[in-house]
Amino acid sequence: MKRTMWSAVCVVLLVTGCGIQPSGVIDMQESPTGLAEGWTLYFVGEDGKLQPFKQRRGSLGTIAEALTSLIQGPPPSGFTTEIPEASAYVFVYESDNTITLRVPLADYEATETGIDQIVCTTLASHIQAGGSEKATVTVRFTMGTPGSVRGRTCPLLN
């Protein structure tokens, strides 16, 4: 009796399906391919303005890897940086549209342009990997002030 009842339940479930109605194609952002020429790092050009620099790596990499490359320097020929070299790694925490970074620097060690280098490199890596263009970056320094912690965007990606 139980076997017959379970068989009937299975037949009913197979016939009715899962209840999801078919839909048309929904256009979204382009999906990441996982293949990239490299990272986009931001340095200060000879004109004193922030400029992107494509560092060829052969793979997409992570935000942390791009930032480590940026911070551990040195900058490519023709560029400078307003971030002091540091040997420690950057820790990255992603949540919704907020990326929080823990950088191995005190807030007084990097200028506003240096912080923009970090923020722009982070957002470029995030977007290249398929992340939202509306994301903001919070940079947490080893020694910071309350005013140094706030959501930032890249002035070149707005």
Rosetta constraint file for C-alpha pairs under 8 A:
AtomPair CA 1 CA 5 HARMONIC 6.33 0.50
AtomPair CA 2 CA 6 HARMONIC 6.18 0.50
AtomPair CA 3 CA 7 HARMONIC 6.08 0.50
AtomPair CA 4 CA 8 HARMONIC 6.19 0.50
AtomPair CA 5 CA 9 HARMONIC 6.28 0.50
AtomPair CA 6 CA 10 HARMONIC 6.16 0.50
AtomPair CA 7 CA 11 HARMONIC 6.22 0.50
AtomPair CA 8 CA 12 HARMONIC 6.21 0.50
AtomPair CA 9 CA 13 HARMONIC 6.22 0.50
AtomPair CA 10 CA 14 HARMONIC 6.16 0.50
AtomPair CA 11 CA 15 HARMONIC 6.15 0.50
AtomPair CA 12 CA 16 HARMONIC 6.13 0.50
AtomPair CA 13 CA 17 HARMONIC 5.99 0.50
AtomPair CA 13 CA 18 HARMONIC 7.85 0.50
AtomPair CA 29 CA 130 HARMONIC 7.71 0.50
AtomPair CA 30 CA 130 HARMONIC 7.26 0.50
AtomPair CA 31 CA 130 HARMONIC 5.98 0.50
AtomPair CA 32 CA 128 HARMONIC 7.14 0.50
AtomPair CA 32 CA 129 HARMONIC 5.50 0.50
AtomPair CA 32 CA 130 HARMONIC 5.16 0.50
AtomPair CA 34 CA 59 HARMONIC 7.21 0.50
AtomPair CA 34 CA 60 HARMONIC 5.90 0.50
AtomPair CA 34 CA 129 HARMONIC 7.38 0.50
AtomPair CA 35 CA 58 HARMONIC 7.45 0.50
AtomPair CA 35 CA 59 HARMONIC 5.41 0.50
AtomPair CA 35 CA 60 HARMONIC 5.66 0.50
AtomPair CA 36 CA 58 HARMONIC 6.29 0.50
AtomPair CA 36 CA 59 HARMONIC 5.11 0.50
AtomPair CA 36 CA 60 HARMONIC 4.93 0.50
AtomPair CA 37 CA 55 HARMONIC 7.90 0.50
AtomPair CA 37 CA 56 HARMONIC 5.50 0.50
AtomPair CA 37 CA 57 HARMONIC 6.20 0.50
AtomPair CA 37 CA 58 HARMONIC 5.11 0.50
AtomPair CA 37 CA 59 HARMONIC 6.20 0.50
AtomPair CA 37 CA 60 HARMONIC 7.21 0.50
AtomPair CA 38 CA 54 HARMONIC 6.50 0.50
AtomPair CA 38 CA 55 HARMONIC 5.41 0.50
AtomPair CA 38 CA 56 HARMONIC 4.33 0.50
AtomPair CA 38 CA 57 HARMONIC 4.43 0.50
AtomPair CA 38 CA 58 HARMONIC 5.63 0.50
AtomPair CA 38 CA 59 HARMONIC 5.75 0.50
AtomPair CA 38 CA 60 HARMONIC 5.86 0.50
AtomPair CA 38 CA 61 HARMONIC 7.64 0.50
AtomPair CA 39 CA 54 HARMONIC 5.77 0.50
AtomPair CA 39 CA 55 HARMONIC 5.28 0.50
AtomPair CA 39 CA 56 HARMONIC 6.69 0.50
AtomPair CA 39 CA 57 HARMONIC 7.01 0.50
AtomPair CA 39 CA 60 HARMONIC 6.88 0.50
AtomPair CA 39 CA 61 HARMONIC 7.51 0.50
AtomPair CA 39 CA 66 HARMONIC 6.27 0.50
AtomPair CA 39 CA 124 HARMONIC 7.97 0.50
AtomPair CA 39 CA 125 HARMONIC 6.58 0.50
AtomPair CA 40 CA 52 HARMONIC 6.11 0.50
AtomPair CA 40 CA 53 HARMONIC 5.55 0.50
AtomPair CA 40 CA 54 HARMONIC 4.57 0.50
AtomPair CA 40 CA 55 HARMONIC 6.18 0.50
AtomPair CA 40 CA 66 HARMONIC 7.89 0.50
AtomPair CA 40 CA 121 HARMONIC 6.31 0.50
AtomPair CA 40 CA 124 HARMONIC 6.28 0.50
AtomPair CA 40 CA 125 HARMONIC 6.87 0.50
AtomPair CA 41 CA 52 HARMONIC 5.73 0.50
AtomPair CA 41 CA 53 HARMONIC 5.22 0.50
AtomPair CA 41 CA 54 HARMONIC 6.30 0.50
AtomPair CA 41 CA 55 HARMONIC 6.88 0.50
AtomPair CA 41 CA 66 HARMONIC 7.06 0.50
AtomPair CA 41 CA 67 HARMONIC 7.97 0.50
AtomPair CA 41 CA 70 HARMONIC 6.48 0.50
AtomPair CA 41 CA 117 HARMONIC 7.60 0.50
AtomPair CA 41 CA 120 HARMONIC 7.69 0.50
AtomPair CA 41 CA 121 HARMONIC 5.01 0.50
AtomPair CA 41 CA 124 HARMONIC 7.89 0.50
AtomPair CA 42 CA 50 HARMONIC 6.42 0.50
AtomPair CA 42 CA 51 HARMONIC 5.50 0.50
AtomPair CA 42 CA 52 HARMONIC 4.49 0.50
AtomPair CA 42 CA 53 HARMONIC 5.88 0.50
AtomPair CA 42 CA 70 HARMONIC 7.85 0.50
AtomPair CA 42 CA 117 HARMONIC 5.05 0.50
AtomPair CA 42 CA 118 HARMONIC 7.52 0.50
AtomPair CA 42 CA 120 HARMONIC 6.45 0.50
AtomPair CA 42 CA 121 HARMONIC 5.68 0.50
AtomPair CA 43 CA 50 HARMONIC 5.66 0.50
AtomPair CA 43 CA 51 HARMONIC 5.52 0.50
AtomPair CA 43 CA 52 HARMONIC 6.42 0.50
AtomPair CA 43 CA 53 HARMONIC 6.97 0.50
AtomPair CA 43 CA 75 HARMONIC 7.12 0.50
AtomPair CA 43 CA 79 HARMONIC 6.04 0.50
AtomPair CA 43 CA 80 HARMONIC 6.07 0.50
AtomPair CA 43 CA 81 HARMONIC 5.50 0.50
AtomPair CA 43 CA 117 HARMONIC 6.19 0.50
AtomPair CA 44 CA 48 HARMONIC 5.64 0.50
AtomPair CA 44 CA 49 HARMONIC 5.36 0.50
AtomPair CA 44 CA 50 HARMONIC 4.54 0.50
AtomPair CA 44 CA 51 HARMONIC 5.88 0.50
AtomPair CA 44 CA 79 HARMONIC 5.51 0.50
AtomPair CA 44 CA 80 HARMONIC 5.09 0.50
AtomPair CA 44 CA 81 HARMONIC 5.59 0.50
AtomPair CA 44 CA 82 HARMONIC 7.49 0.50
AtomPair CA 45 CA 49 HARMONIC 5.52 0.50
AtomPair CA 45 CA 50 HARMONIC 6.16 0.50
AtomPair CA 45 CA 51 HARMONIC 5.95 0.50
AtomPair CA 45 CA 78 HARMONIC 6.65 0.50
AtomPair CA 45 CA 79 HARMONIC 4.79 0.50
AtomPair CA 45 CA 80 HARMONIC 6.47 0.50
AtomPair CA 46 CA 78 HARMONIC 6.36 0.50
AtomPair CA 46 CA 79 HARMONIC 6.18 0.50
AtomPair CA 46 CA 80 HARMONIC 7.62 0.50
AtomPair CA 50 CA 113 HARMONIC 7.35 0.50
AtomPair CA 50 CA 117 HARMONIC 7.19 0.50
AtomPair CA 60 CA 128 HARMONIC 7.93 0.50
AtomPair CA 60 CA 129 HARMONIC 7.24 0.50
AtomPair CA 61 CA 65 HARMONIC 6.34 0.50
AtomPair CA 61 CA 66 HARMONIC 7.17 0.50
AtomPair CA 62 CA 66 HARMONIC 6.33 0.50
AtomPair CA 62 CA 125 HARMONIC 6.98 0.50
AtomPair CA 63 CA 67 HARMONIC 6.15 0.50
AtomPair CA 63 CA 92 HARMONIC 7.21 0.50
AtomPair CA 63 CA 121 HARMONIC 7.91 0.50
AtomPair CA 63 CA 122 HARMONIC 5.76 0.50
AtomPair CA 63 CA 125 HARMONIC 5.54 0.50
AtomPair CA 63 CA 126 HARMONIC 6.62 0.50
AtomPair CA 64 CA 68 HARMONIC 5.98 0.50
AtomPair CA 64 CA 89 HARMONIC 7.46 0.50
AtomPair CA 64 CA 90 HARMONIC 5.68 0.50
AtomPair CA 64 CA 91 HARMONIC 6.37 0.50
AtomPair CA 64 CA 92 HARMONIC 6.14 0.50
AtomPair CA 65 CA 69 HARMONIC 6.21 0.50
AtomPair CA 66 CA 70 HARMONIC 6.25 0.50
AtomPair CA 66 CA 121 HARMONIC 7.15 0.50
AtomPair CA 66 CA 122 HARMONIC 7.61 0.50
AtomPair CA 66 CA 125 HARMONIC 7.29 0.50
AtomPair CA 67 CA 71 HARMONIC 6.01 0.50
AtomPair CA 67 CA 90 HARMONIC 6.67 0.50
AtomPair CA 67 CA 118 HARMONIC 6.83 0.50
AtomPair CA 67 CA 121 HARMONIC 6.82 0.50
AtomPair CA 67 CA 122 HARMONIC 6.95 0.50
AtomPair CA 68 CA 72 HARMONIC 5.78 0.50
AtomPair CA 68 CA 88 HARMONIC 7.92 0.50
AtomPair CA 68 CA 89 HARMONIC 5.79 0.50
AtomPair CA 68 CA 90 HARMONIC 6.20 0.50
AtomPair CA 69 CA 73 HARMONIC 6.09 0.50
AtomPair CA 70 CA 74 HARMONIC 7.79 0.50
AtomPair CA 70 CA 75 HARMONIC 7.61 0.50
AtomPair CA 70 CA 118 HARMONIC 7.78 0.50
AtomPair CA 71 CA 83 HARMONIC 6.59 0.50
AtomPair CA 71 CA 84 HARMONIC 7.07 0.50
AtomPair CA 71 CA 85 HARMONIC 5.48 0.50
AtomPair CA 71 CA 86 HARMONIC 6.00 0.50
AtomPair CA 71 CA 87 HARMONIC 7.94 0.50
AtomPair CA 72 CA 85 HARMONIC 5.07 0.50
AtomPair CA 72 CA 86 HARMONIC 5.46 0.50
AtomPair CA 72 CA 87 HARMONIC 6.01 0.50
AtomPair CA 73 CA 85 HARMONIC 6.14 0.50
AtomPair CA 74 CA 85 HARMONIC 7.67 0.50
AtomPair CA 75 CA 79 HARMONIC 5.93 0.50
AtomPair CA 75 CA 80 HARMONIC 5.77 0.50
AtomPair CA 75 CA 81 HARMONIC 6.47 0.50
AtomPair CA 76 CA 80 HARMONIC 7.66 0.50
AtomPair CA 81 CA 114 HARMONIC 6.80 0.50
AtomPair CA 82 CA 110 HARMONIC 6.09 0.50
AtomPair CA 82 CA 111 HARMONIC 6.17 0.50
AtomPair CA 82 CA 113 HARMONIC 6.51 0.50
AtomPair CA 82 CA 114 HARMONIC 4.45 0.50
AtomPair CA 83 CA 109 HARMONIC 7.11 0.50
AtomPair CA 83 CA 110 HARMONIC 5.14 0.50
AtomPair CA 83 CA 111 HARMONIC 7.34 0.50
AtomPair CA 83 CA 114 HARMONIC 5.07 0.50
AtomPair CA 83 CA 115 HARMONIC 7.65 0.50
AtomPair CA 84 CA 109 HARMONIC 6.74 0.50
AtomPair CA 84 CA 110 HARMONIC 6.91 0.50
AtomPair CA 86 CA 104 HARMONIC 6.66 0.50
AtomPair CA 86 CA 105 HARMONIC 7.44 0.50
AtomPair CA 88 CA 104 HARMONIC 5.91 0.50
AtomPair CA 89 CA 103 HARMONIC 7.29 0.50
AtomPair CA 89 CA 104 HARMONIC 6.87 0.50
AtomPair CA 90 CA 101 HARMONIC 6.77 0.50
AtomPair CA 90 CA 102 HARMONIC 5.74 0.50
AtomPair CA 90 CA 103 HARMONIC 4.95 0.50
AtomPair CA 90 CA 104 HARMONIC 6.61 0.50
AtomPair CA 91 CA 101 HARMONIC 5.69 0.50
AtomPair CA 91 CA 102 HARMONIC 5.08 0.50
AtomPair CA 91 CA 103 HARMONIC 6.79 0.50
AtomPair CA 92 CA 99 HARMONIC 6.93 0.50
AtomPair CA 92 CA 100 HARMONIC 5.91 0.50
AtomPair CA 92 CA 101 HARMONIC 4.79 0.50
AtomPair CA 92 CA 102 HARMONIC 6.64 0.50
AtomPair CA 93 CA 99 HARMONIC 5.76 0.50
AtomPair CA 93 CA 100 HARMONIC 5.10 0.50
AtomPair CA 93 CA 101 HARMONIC 6.41 0.50
AtomPair CA 94 CA 98 HARMONIC 6.05 0.50
AtomPair CA 94 CA 99 HARMONIC 4.56 0.50
AtomPair CA 94 CA 100 HARMONIC 6.38 0.50
AtomPair CA 95 CA 99 HARMONIC 6.34 0.50
AtomPair CA 97 CA 132 HARMONIC 6.81 0.50
AtomPair CA 97 CA 134 HARMONIC 6.70 0.50
AtomPair CA 97 CA 135 HARMONIC 4.29 0.50
AtomPair CA 97 CA 136 HARMONIC 6.33 0.50
AtomPair CA 98 CA 135 HARMONIC 5.49 0.50
AtomPair CA 98 CA 136 HARMONIC 5.05 0.50
AtomPair CA 98 CA 137 HARMONIC 5.86 0.50
AtomPair CA 98 CA 138 HARMONIC 7.31 0.50
AtomPair CA 98 CA 151 HARMONIC 7.75 0.50
AtomPair CA 99 CA 135 HARMONIC 7.12 0.50
AtomPair CA 99 CA 136 HARMONIC 6.21 0.50
AtomPair CA 99 CA 137 HARMONIC 4.76 0.50
AtomPair CA 99 CA 138 HARMONIC 6.20 0.50
AtomPair CA 100 CA 137 HARMONIC 5.77 0.50
AtomPair CA 100 CA 138 HARMONIC 4.67 0.50
AtomPair CA 100 CA 139 HARMONIC 5.99 0.50
AtomPair CA 100 CA 140 HARMONIC 7.21 0.50
AtomPair CA 101 CA 137 HARMONIC 7.36 0.50
AtomPair CA 101 CA 138 HARMONIC 6.15 0.50
AtomPair CA 101 CA 139 HARMONIC 4.89 0.50
AtomPair CA 101 CA 140 HARMONIC 5.77 0.50
AtomPair CA 102 CA 139 HARMONIC 6.30 0.50
AtomPair CA 102 CA 140 HARMONIC 4.85 0.50
AtomPair CA 102 CA 141 HARMONIC 5.98 0.50
AtomPair CA 102 CA 142 HARMONIC 7.35 0.50
AtomPair CA 103 CA 139 HARMONIC 7.08 0.50
AtomPair CA 103 CA 140 HARMONIC 6.31 0.50
AtomPair CA 103 CA 141 HARMONIC 5.39 0.50
AtomPair CA 103 CA 142 HARMONIC 6.74 0.50
AtomPair CA 104 CA 141 HARMONIC 6.61 0.50
AtomPair CA 104 CA 142 HARMONIC 5.97 0.50
AtomPair CA 105 CA 109 HARMONIC 6.37 0.50
AtomPair CA 105 CA 110 HARMONIC 7.65 0.50
AtomPair CA 105 CA 141 HARMONIC 5.53 0.50
AtomPair CA 105 CA 142 HARMONIC 5.64 0.50
AtomPair CA 105 CA 143 HARMONIC 7.22 0.50
AtomPair CA 106 CA 110 HARMONIC 7.58 0.50
AtomPair CA 106 CA 141 HARMONIC 5.15 0.50
AtomPair CA 106 CA 142 HARMONIC 5.18 0.50
AtomPair CA 106 CA 143 HARMONIC 4.48 0.50
AtomPair CA 106 CA 144 HARMONIC 6.01 0.50
AtomPair CA 107 CA 141 HARMONIC 5.65 0.50
AtomPair CA 107 CA 142 HARMONIC 7.64 0.50
AtomPair CA 107 CA 143 HARMONIC 6.17 0.50
AtomPair CA 107 CA 144 HARMONIC 5.10 0.50
AtomPair CA 107 CA 145 HARMONIC 7.38 0.50
AtomPair CA 107 CA 148 HARMONIC 6.88 0.50
AtomPair CA 108 CA 144 HARMONIC 7.87 0.50
AtomPair CA 110 CA 114 HARMONIC 5.18 0.50
AtomPair CA 110 CA 115 HARMONIC 6.23 0.50
AtomPair CA 111 CA 115 HARMONIC 6.24 0.50
AtomPair CA 112 CA 116 HARMONIC 6.18 0.50
AtomPair CA 113 CA 117 HARMONIC 6.23 0.50
AtomPair CA 114 CA 118 HARMONIC 6.56 0.50
AtomPair CA 115 CA 119 HARMONIC 6.19 0.50
AtomPair CA 116 CA 120 HARMONIC 5.80 0.50
AtomPair CA 116 CA 154 HARMONIC 6.36 0.50
AtomPair CA 116 CA 155 HARMONIC 7.63 0.50
AtomPair CA 117 CA 121 HARMONIC 6.05 0.50
AtomPair CA 118 CA 122 HARMONIC 6.13 0.50
AtomPair CA 119 CA 123 HARMONIC 6.20 0.50
AtomPair CA 119 CA 137 HARMONIC 6.19 0.50
AtomPair CA 119 CA 139 HARMONIC 7.84 0.50
AtomPair CA 119 CA 152 HARMONIC 7.02 0.50
AtomPair CA 119 CA 153 HARMONIC 6.64 0.50
AtomPair CA 119 CA 154 HARMONIC 5.95 0.50
AtomPair CA 120 CA 124 HARMONIC 5.96 0.50
AtomPair CA 120 CA 153 HARMONIC 7.33 0.50
AtomPair CA 120 CA 154 HARMONIC 4.81 0.50
AtomPair CA 120 CA 155 HARMONIC 7.74 0.50
AtomPair CA 120 CA 156 HARMONIC 7.48 0.50
AtomPair CA 120 CA 157 HARMONIC 7.49 0.50
AtomPair CA 121 CA 125 HARMONIC 6.21 0.50
AtomPair CA 122 CA 126 HARMONIC 6.12 0.50
AtomPair CA 122 CA 137 HARMONIC 7.62 0.50
AtomPair CA 123 CA 127 HARMONIC 5.96 0.50
AtomPair CA 123 CA 133 HARMONIC 7.67 0.50
AtomPair CA 123 CA 135 HARMONIC 7.37 0.50
AtomPair CA 123 CA 136 HARMONIC 7.77 0.50
AtomPair CA 123 CA 137 HARMONIC 7.57 0.50
AtomPair CA 123 CA 153 HARMONIC 7.80 0.50
AtomPair CA 123 CA 154 HARMONIC 7.23 0.50
AtomPair CA 124 CA 128 HARMONIC 5.96 0.50
AtomPair CA 125 CA 129 HARMONIC 6.23 0.50
AtomPair CA 126 CA 130 HARMONIC 6.66 0.50
AtomPair CA 126 CA 131 HARMONIC 5.10 0.50
AtomPair CA 126 CA 132 HARMONIC 7.46 0.50
AtomPair CA 127 CA 131 HARMONIC 4.49 0.50
AtomPair CA 127 CA 132 HARMONIC 6.03 0.50
AtomPair CA 127 CA 133 HARMONIC 6.02 0.50
AtomPair CA 131 CA 135 HARMONIC 7.80 0.50
AtomPair CA 135 CA 153 HARMONIC 7.53 0.50
AtomPair CA 136 CA 151 HARMONIC 5.41 0.50
AtomPair CA 136 CA 152 HARMONIC 5.26 0.50
AtomPair CA 136 CA 153 HARMONIC 5.31 0.50
AtomPair CA 137 CA 150 HARMONIC 7.84 0.50
AtomPair CA 137 CA 151 HARMONIC 5.17 0.50
AtomPair CA 137 CA 152 HARMONIC 4.98 0.50
AtomPair CA 137 CA 153 HARMONIC 6.36 0.50
AtomPair CA 138 CA 149 HARMONIC 6.16 0.50
AtomPair CA 138 CA 150 HARMONIC 5.43 0.50
AtomPair CA 138 CA 151 HARMONIC 4.68 0.50
AtomPair CA 138 CA 152 HARMONIC 6.18 0.50
AtomPair CA 139 CA 148 HARMONIC 7.69 0.50
AtomPair CA 139 CA 149 HARMONIC 6.13 0.50
AtomPair CA 139 CA 150 HARMONIC 7.28 0.50
AtomPair CA 139 CA 151 HARMONIC 7.83 0.50
AtomPair CA 140 CA 144 HARMONIC 6.99 0.50
AtomPair CA 140 CA 148 HARMONIC 7.61 0.50
AtomPair CA 140 CA 149 HARMONIC 6.08 0.50
AtomPair CA 144 CA 148 HARMONIC 6.06 0.50
AtomPair CA 144 CA 149 HARMONIC 7.58 0.50
AtomPair CA 145 CA 149 HARMONIC 7.28 0.50
AtomPair CA 153 CA 157 HARMONIC 7.75 0.50
AtomPair CA 153 CA 158 HARMONIC 7.49 0.50
AtomPair CA 154 CA 158 HARMONIC 6.50 0.50
